[in-house]
Amino acid sequence: MNSAAVVTRFAPSPTGLLHLGHATAAWLAWNRARNAAGRFLLRVEDIDPERCRPEFTAAILEDLRWLGLEWDGPVRIQSAQLPEYRAVLDSLATRGLIYPCFCSRAEIQRELAASAHAPHDPDGAPLYPGTCRHLTRRDRAARLSAAAPNAWRLDMARALQGAPELRFREGAAYIIATPAIFGDVILARRALPASYHLCSVHDDAAQGVTLVTRAEDLRPATYLHRLLQHLMGWPAPDYAFFPLVTGPDGKRLSKRDNAVSLRTLRDSGMTSAHLVARIAQHMRGQFLPHT
């Protein structure tokens, strides 16, 4: 990769205040771009209208400025890009690579319960059994015209037909991607016009991102992202994974679990220089203190 062309990004969701894990992701992306005289972009992934709030978007900007991480160009707001995501879904649908799924969660659970050996995804959840994949075109059309609640799933088997070996670069190594482990993953719901996977990969291509920095737990998601890049003819960026930042219980920091926010750390008297030093320590393979 030409170092002058390095473009990284930080892409948080405004569903809560940023914590130390977010700060680590932002600092690494910013540091990699600045060290290569490249560009560091900011994207707000506010595609979920039920959980995302504008006050959290404002807090993200405030926290990044406190850390001293200035971004290049305007902030990309995902909720303003819905027609672009719709166009991607339409392209996949035209090629028969996605299908509408009308199953409720209860129906899926009942079908899975009847199978003693249902395969699971990387997070341990049972894979969708493919019930609606086998509906006839007429049945699908009738249900859609009746406005039956549905999601749109990727037909994984068809998506992989004729695909070359999918790989992505991590440092000097090439990693083989195995997206089949996700099964027929959901790419859109009625309440969620496009999934994180679709939006993130589309936006990386649209913004010219050449290096994606992400926590180690998102490595499996990269397999699926590599498939979407192949299907849409988008370039594959390089990837750099960093050690997961965990809490006192050893689990990843989470907004839902009320992880200590950067705002709380700042209000307690911690300086941005101290926090950046802790992040750099973590990146050298040492554990971050939990206080």
Secondary structure, DSSP 8 states (H G I E B T S, - for coil): --GGG-EEEE---SSS--BHHHHHHHHHHHHHHHHTT-EEEEEE----TTT--HHHHHHHHHHHHHHT---SS--EEGGG-HHHHHHHHHHHHHTT-EEEE---HHHHHHHHHT-TT--B-TTS-B----GGGG--HHHHHHHHHTT---EEEE-HHHHHTT----EEEETTEEEE--GGGG-S-EEEESSSSS-HHHHHHHHHHHTT--EEEEEGGGHHHHHHHHHHHHHHT----EEEEE---B-TTSSB--TTTT--BHHHHHHTT--HHHHHHHHHHHHTT------
